[in-house]
Amino acid sequence: LPIHNGLRSIQSHYESYAAADMLNRNFARGIGFARDGVSLSWAGHVTLGQVAKRLRRQPAVRLSIGVHTDARGDVQANLGLTQKRADAIKNRLIELGVAADRLQAIGYGDTLPIADNNAPVGRALNRRVVFSPK
């Protein structure tokens, strides 16, 4: 029985990695917010509906929802903003039928840039949502 449980855990973790990869490739860019706000855009609501539909079909998947911003503005304000946005995504997924214990919301602020914050294109790339296995 312990081996069976261990295999189930490995399978669940693999499914979470695969789901996170698929969501990042197909849906993460569609999750938008009002400028400097925490309200999801209409497109964000639609996108999260599609995300929730897929997650309801995969009950073993557990995900972290990471939200990032660019380096403009106050560091602490950006951390707070991204945490509120991550919470908004998590709460919407819960409203759409995804169990709360399967989701973790993390706001990273501007701590993990992937592009140059001195260029408009870089700032746009740094403002992102990233799903990862929980």
Summary of the structure (lengths in Angstrom):
residues: 134
radius of gyration: 15.6
end to end distance: 23.9
largest distance: 55.1
contacts: 404
relative contact order: 0.19
helix: 55%
strand: 16%
